[in-house]
Amino acid sequence: MEAAVAGLTIYPVKSCHGISMLEARLGERGLERDREWMVVDTVGHFLSQRELPRLALITPALSDSRLELAAPGMTTCAVSLDVRGPTRSVSVWRDTVSATDEGDQVAGWLSEWLGRAARLVRFDPGTRRLCNPAYAGTSGAHTAFADAYPLLVISEASLADLNHRLAIPLPMNRFRPNLVLSGIEAYDEDHIGEIRFGRSALKLVKPCTRCRTTTTDQATAEVGIEPLRTLALYRRNDALDGVTFGMNAIVAAGTDEIISVGDRANCLLSFAD
């Protein structure tokens, strides 16, 4: 089955605004620079839109030399990519990993915007945060600060089907995918085992269980009840104890390759439980 790459998005800072890309380099931990930074509290525990919807309004921008953060009414704050600060331990769900603290200036900026003490940390490139072997097997797949897996894949048709069921349609950014596919039917991604782009390959390993972040308007930070209410009517997964939309993927082959919007993708189906 053939599909096309309809969209590529990276989220340099976990739970902040995404950056749409025309092309992106694929690395072992997914798309280059994706979830490389994370906002943490004073004890190093990650903060997300689940408890702080205002994170959605922080817009990152990347250049060759720095990461910039912008938010409404705030002066832009910049962090050098070349300066490495002190190392500290931080936690993402059940994982504790090493990260670099990005300093007091950006910490003050984040704390002012969020209304609570917060700091910015950068993933230690020497760290391997392994994906759950129950789904990733013995692949050795690892990720940075994403919740659990390097990439999230959704089809345009799946969103179209959901929006047909909603009173008010939602944009794709509610679901924060890295890779959006066109040319396949709604929920075909549920049954794709592998996606190949030339020498690169992604293995789809687990349905994505959706949380309350999907109910946050990414343009206003307002929180509602959709799409979780509607998804619960037809996308309930008892085995995962939640509703699913999209598929988590790991990198199976072809790191350092470029994926571009418009690329053709060869999708190999798998109907295994």
WOBEL-V405018 format. One record per residue. OMEGA is omega in radians with two decimals (* if undefined). Layout:
omega=<OMEGA	OMEGA>
This chain:
omega=<-3.11	3.08	3.05	3.06	-3.11	-3.12	3.06	-3.14	2.97	3.11	-3.03	3.12	-3.11	3.08	3.04	-3.06	3.12	3.06	3.09	-3.06	2.97	3.05	-3.13	3.11	-3.14	3.08	-3.14	-3.11	3.12	-3.14	-3.08	3.12	-3.14	-3.14	3.10	3.12	-3.11	3.06	-3.11	3.06	-3.03	3.12	3.07	3.12	-3.06	3.06	-3.09	3.10	3.14	3.13	-3.10	-3.11	-3.12	3.05	-3.12	-3.05	3.04	-3.10	3.09	2.99	-3.09	2.95	3.12	-3.02	-3.07	2.97	3.08	3.08	3.10	3.07	-3.09	3.10	-3.10	2.98	3.14	3.13	-3.09	3.09	3.13	3.08	-3.04	-3.09	3.10	3.14	-3.14	3.13	3.09	3.07	3.09	-3.09	3.04	-3.02	-3.09	-3.07	2.99	-3.05	3.11	3.13	3.10	3.07	-3.04	2.94	-3.01	-3.08	3.14	3.07	3.10	3.12	3.14	-3.12	3.11	-3.09	-3.05	-3.13	3.08	-3.10	-3.12	3.11	3.10	3.10	-3.14	-3.09	3.09	-3.07	3.11	-3.11	3.03	3.09	-2.98	3.01	-3.11	-3.11	3.08	3.12	-3.12	3.13	-3.12	-3.08	-3.04	-3.12	3.14	-3.05	3.08	-3.08	2.99	-3.10	-3.05	-3.04	-3.02	-3.04	3.03	-3.06	3.10	3.08	3.05	-3.09	3.12	3.10	3.12	3.12	3.10	-3.10	3.07	-3.12	-3.08	3.06	3.11	-3.10	-3.11	3.06	-3.13	-3.06	3.03	-3.02	2.98	3.10	2.97	-3.05	3.08	-3.11	2.98	3.07	3.06	-3.11	3.13	3.07	2.99	-3.12	3.08	-3.01	3.08	3.10	-3.08	3.05	-3.11	3.04	-3.10	-3.14	-3.10	3.10	3.02	3.07	3.12	-2.90	-3.04	3.01	-3.13	3.08	-2.98	-3.10	-3.06	3.08	-3.14	3.14	-3.13	3.06	-3.04	3.12	-3.06	-3.07	3.06	-3.07	3.12	-3.13	3.11	0.27	-3.01	-3.14	-3.13	3.12	-3.14	-3.12	-3.06	-3.11	3.11	3.09	-3.07	-3.12	3.14	3.09	3.11	3.06	-3.07	3.10	-3.05	-3.10	3.03	-3.09	3.03	3.13	-3.09	-3.10	2.96	3.07	-3.09	3.06	3.12	3.00	-3.08	3.00	-3.08	3.10	3.01	-3.11	3.09	-3.05	3.12	-3.05	3.06	-3.11	3.11	3.11	*>
